[in-house]
Structures are given as C-alpha cells and as structure tokens.
Amino acid sequence: MSEVYKYTIEIFYSEEDEGYIAVVPELPGCSAFGETEEEALKEIKVAIELWIDTAKKEGREIPKPMGKEVLGALVEKMKI
C-alpha cells in the first residue's frame, strides 16, 4: 500500500457529475469519484492500488511517481 502515497493526486469539483473527481496524472485512466473531497481521495487510493496490481499482472510498465517534479513545474509556472 505504500506505493499509493507516492503519486500526485488531483481533486476537483465537477458540476456535471455533482461531485468530486480525483485523477492521478502519472497513471493513465486512473480516476475516482466521490460526493466529498475526502470520499474521492479514499476512492482514488483504492483505484491506484488496482491500477498498479493490474499493470503488474499484465506485465505493463508502472510509471515512476513524479510528485516533486510535477510540483516543481507548477511552482515555476506560477513565477512566470
């Protein structure tokens, strides 16, 4: 379960879905829904584990977590 916490998680409100969507940019297609931010976070942690387990079973490459690099890029972008 330690792998779950290494990835960047983005959570945003969706008017269309009337709830919160959580996505993991490093893991294509990995997303989850929750009526609250907390619920979306809980669900995305499950989704990350499932994504990684499935990738391992299928012999797919598991992307390296890039949390600090993503954060650094956002900070640099904000300085411009």
Secondary structure, DSSP 8 states (H G I E B T S, - for coil): -GGGGGS--EEEEETTTTEEEEE-TTSTT-EEEESSHHHHHHHHHHHHHHHHHHHHHHT-------HHHHHHHHHHHHH-
